Amino acid sequence: MRWSFSLGTIGGTQIRIHITFLALVGWYAWMAAQTGGTPAATRATVFLLALFLCILLHEFGHIVMARRFGVRTPEVLLSPIGGVARLERMPDEPRQELLVALAGPAVTALIVLALWGALTLADVAHGAGVLEQPVLPLLPGLLWVNLYLLAFNLLPAFPMDGGRVLRAILAKRMGMVTGTRIAARIGQGFAIVLGLAGFYGSPILILIAGFIFLAAQAEAAAVETRAAGRGIRAAQMMVTNFRVLRIHATLRDATEALLSGEQREFPVVDNLGRLEGLLTRDLLIRALTDKGPDARVAEAMAPQPPSIPIDLPFDAALEQLRRSNLPALPVVAPDGTLAGLLTLDNITDLLLVRRAEGGA
C-alpha cells in the first residue's frame, strides 16, 4: 500500500508500517509533552511502541492460523486501526476465513488476560481510572487499550476483523464477491459515521475513518479482480504484438520506437534473441537526460527483469508483476524464448472485457 514502508521480515512476512501510525505516535507524544514535557513525551512514545508490539502479535495470530490452511502472508501493514495481514490468496472455504479472522482477536484477548492477571497478582491499580491520566501508565494502559482495540476490531466494519467475520458468513450464503461487496459497503458506512463523530473533537477518528473507507474499497476491488481473472493464465493476458530493442541500439533508436506507437515498455534482446533486460519509458527519459541520445540501451535498461512463465495463473502473474515495481514483465515460453509482454494496462483491458461479457 502507498504511504507505508518496510521494517523488516519475520518468518517470510514483511512488516510494513503506514505513515499514519507514525502520525498517531507523533500526535500522542506532542499531546503528552504539553502537560509533562520531554519525560512525558518519552513515556508516551514507549507506550505506543509497546502497543505496536501487541498489534504485531495480534497480526501474527492471523498469520499462523492462515499457514495452517496453506496460505502464506507476504506482508502485514500496521496502521492506526490495528493491522492488516495481506494473504497471498483467500482461504478456500468461508469457515477457514472465519477462523483466520478470529485468530487475531484471540491473541489480543490472551494479552488482555495476561496483563490483567499480572497486575492483579502484583496488586497494581489497573481500573478504568488509569485512563484519566495524561500519559497512560505502561501495563495498565496496555490492558485497557488492548481491550478497547479488541472491541473495536470486532465491530462488523470491513476490513477489520469483525468485518471479515461478517464477510465469511455472507460469503458462505452469497459467494465471495457479493459477500465482500456487501461487507465493504457496511464497513464504509461505519467509516462515514466514525468520520462524522471525529468532527466533534477527535481528528484521529477522521484519520481512522478515512483508512477504513479506502481499505474496504481496495479490498473489494481486489476480490472482484481475482474473481474476474479466475481461470486465466499469462498466455491469455500478455501482449503478443510488440517490438523489441537490440542491446546495442542507441537511446535515439529507442526514442523513435517509443514515439512511433503506443508501446511504452520494450524487451531488450541480444543478437540471438535472448532476453537481456527491459527498457521502460521512465528509464528511457531519465537516461536521455543523464547520458544523451547516443548512449546505448544497455546503459538505461533494467537488467535481467523477472520473467513470467506462459502458463502462470492470473493471481500469481499479477502478484509477480506488482512485486517487480515495473510497469511490464516479459512472458517466456517453456523453452525460454520471449513469448509476450505482460502489462497492467493489458490486464485491465482483459478484465473489463470479461466483466462486460459476463454482464451481457
Summary of the structure (lengths in Angstrom):
residues: 360
radius of gyration: 24.9
end to end distance: 33.4
largest distance: 78.4
contacts: 1173
relative contact order: 0.08
helix: 60%
strand: 16%
